[in-house]
Amino acid sequence: MDEQNVKNENKKELLNIYWFLLMVMAAVSLVNLLAISTDSMKAAAEDSVARQQLLYDKLKMEMSAFKAALSAKYKEHLEMLKTLPDTAPMDPKRMAEVVAAAVDKAPSPESFIKAEAKAAEPVNAEENTAEKAEKPAGFKVAESDEKAETEE
């Protein structure tokens, strides 16, 4: 049995060595994995910073273009304002009418209906024919060049 005890002890030692080697290999794998993870995280962080810098630079360029366009529009509007007169020449009576006008109030619809009703009222037939006989229809045109010259 002595031999068998020695064999068993040798097996136990071999198993212990295997376990030790297995643990060392696992530790080395873990260290390699951590190193890879660290490198990957560092590369991802650097990529993220580079992308953010590109976005920031693009935003600065767009802001500069917007500012230039806005400034150009502002100058264009100033030029338009310079073409407008500073004052509106108007007689005092007309100015008073303009100031007193209530243009922001809408007229009542009834005022238009009453005006249409007055315009649509039939006029006395006798008055109507007498007016037509006195006033010729259409535009007033000189009857002849000779009459126009004699009147001058």
C-alpha positions as CSV (number, residue, x, y, z in Angstrom):
1,M,0.0,0.0,0.0
2,D,2.9,2.2,0.3
3,E,3.2,2.3,-3.4
4,Q,-0.4,3.2,-3.8
5,N,-0.2,6.0,-1.2
6,V,2.8,7.4,-3.1
7,K,0.8,7.3,-6.4
8,N,-2.1,9.0,-4.7
9,E,0.1,11.7,-3.3
10,N,1.7,12.2,-6.8
11,K,-1.8,12.5,-8.3
12,K,-2.8,15.0,-5.7
13,E,0.4,17.0,-6.3
14,L,-0.3,16.9,-10.1
15,L,-3.9,18.0,-9.5
16,N,-2.6,20.8,-7.4
17,I,-0.2,21.9,-10.1
18,Y,-3.0,21.7,-12.7
19,W,-5.2,23.9,-10.5
20,F,-2.4,26.3,-9.9
21,L,-1.6,26.5,-13.7
22,L,-5.3,26.9,-14.4
23,M,-5.6,29.8,-11.9
24,V,-2.5,31.5,-13.4
25,M,-3.9,31.1,-16.9
26,A,-7.2,32.6,-15.8
27,A,-5.4,35.5,-14.1
28,V,-3.4,36.1,-17.2
29,S,-6.6,36.0,-19.3
30,L,-8.3,38.4,-17.0
31,V,-5.3,40.8,-17.1
32,N,-5.3,40.6,-20.9
33,L,-9.1,41.2,-21.0
34,L,-8.8,44.2,-18.7
35,A,-5.9,45.6,-20.8
36,I,-8.0,45.2,-23.9
37,S,-11.0,46.7,-22.2
38,T,-9.0,49.6,-21.0
39,D,-7.5,50.2,-24.5
40,S,-11.0,49.9,-26.0
41,M,-12.5,52.4,-23.5
42,K,-9.6,54.8,-24.1
43,A,-10.0,54.5,-27.9
44,A,-13.8,55.0,-27.6
45,A,-13.3,58.1,-25.3
46,E,-10.8,59.6,-27.7
47,D,-13.2,59.0,-30.6
48,S,-16.0,60.6,-28.7
49,V,-13.9,63.6,-27.9
50,A,-12.8,63.9,-31.6
51,R,-16.5,63.7,-32.7
52,Q,-17.6,66.3,-30.2
53,Q,-14.8,68.6,-31.3
54,L,-15.9,68.2,-35.0
55,L,-19.5,69.0,-34.0
56,Y,-18.4,72.1,-32.0
57,D,-16.3,73.3,-35.0
58,K,-19.3,72.7,-37.3
59,L,-21.6,74.6,-35.0
60,K,-19.1,77.6,-34.9
61,M,-19.0,77.6,-38.7
62,E,-22.8,77.6,-39.0
63,M,-23.1,80.3,-36.3
64,S,-20.6,82.4,-38.2
65,A,-22.5,81.9,-41.5
66,F,-25.8,82.8,-39.8
67,K,-24.3,85.9,-38.2
68,A,-23.0,87.0,-41.6
69,A,-26.4,86.4,-43.3
70,L,-28.2,88.2,-40.5
71,S,-25.8,91.1,-40.7
72,A,-26.3,91.4,-44.4
73,K,-30.1,91.4,-44.0
74,Y,-29.8,94.0,-41.3
75,K,-27.7,96.3,-43.6
76,E,-30.2,95.7,-46.4
77,H,-33.1,96.7,-44.2
78,L,-31.2,99.8,-43.1
79,E,-30.7,100.8,-46.7
80,M,-34.4,100.3,-47.3
81,L,-35.2,102.5,-44.4
82,K,-32.9,105.2,-45.6
83,T,-34.9,105.4,-48.9
84,L,-38.1,106.2,-46.9
85,P,-38.9,109.9,-46.3
86,D,-38.4,111.1,-42.8
87,T,-41.6,113.1,-42.8
88,A,-44.9,112.8,-44.7
89,P,-45.8,116.2,-46.3
90,M,-49.4,116.9,-45.5
91,D,-51.6,119.9,-44.9
92,P,-52.8,120.3,-41.2
93,K,-56.4,119.6,-42.0
94,R,-55.6,116.2,-43.7
95,M,-53.1,115.4,-40.9
96,A,-55.9,115.9,-38.3
97,E,-58.2,113.6,-40.2
98,V,-55.5,110.9,-40.4
99,V,-54.8,111.2,-36.7
100,A,-58.5,111.1,-35.8
101,A,-59.3,108.2,-38.1
102,A,-60.4,105.0,-36.5
103,V,-59.0,102.6,-39.0
104,D,-58.5,99.8,-36.5
105,K,-62.3,99.5,-35.9
106,A,-64.2,97.5,-38.4
107,P,-67.3,99.2,-40.0
108,S,-70.7,97.7,-39.2
109,P,-72.2,95.5,-41.9
110,E,-75.5,97.4,-41.6
111,S,-73.8,100.6,-42.9
112,F,-73.1,98.9,-46.2
113,I,-76.6,97.4,-46.5
114,K,-78.2,100.8,-46.0
115,A,-75.9,102.3,-48.6
116,E,-76.8,99.6,-51.1
117,A,-80.6,100.1,-50.4
118,K,-80.3,103.8,-51.1
119,A,-78.5,103.2,-54.3
120,A,-81.1,100.6,-55.5
121,E,-84.1,102.9,-54.8
122,P,-86.0,103.7,-58.1
123,V,-85.8,107.3,-59.1
124,N,-88.9,109.0,-60.4
125,A,-89.3,108.2,-64.1
126,E,-90.0,111.8,-65.2
127,E,-86.9,113.1,-63.4
128,N,-84.8,110.3,-64.8
129,T,-85.7,111.0,-68.4
130,A,-85.3,114.7,-68.0
131,E,-81.8,114.2,-66.6
132,K,-80.9,111.9,-69.5
133,A,-82.0,114.4,-72.1
134,E,-79.9,117.1,-70.5
135,K,-76.7,115.0,-70.0
136,P,-75.2,113.1,-72.9
137,A,-74.1,109.6,-72.1
138,G,-70.4,108.7,-72.1
139,F,-67.3,110.9,-72.1
140,K,-67.4,114.6,-73.2
141,V,-65.6,114.9,-76.4
142,A,-64.9,118.0,-78.5
143,E,-67.4,118.0,-81.4
144,S,-64.9,119.3,-83.9
145,D,-61.5,120.8,-84.0
146,E,-62.8,124.0,-85.4
147,K,-65.1,124.7,-82.5
148,A,-62.3,124.0,-80.0
149,E,-60.0,126.5,-81.8
150,T,-62.7,129.2,-81.9
151,E,-63.4,128.8,-78.2
152,E,-59.7,129.4,-77.4
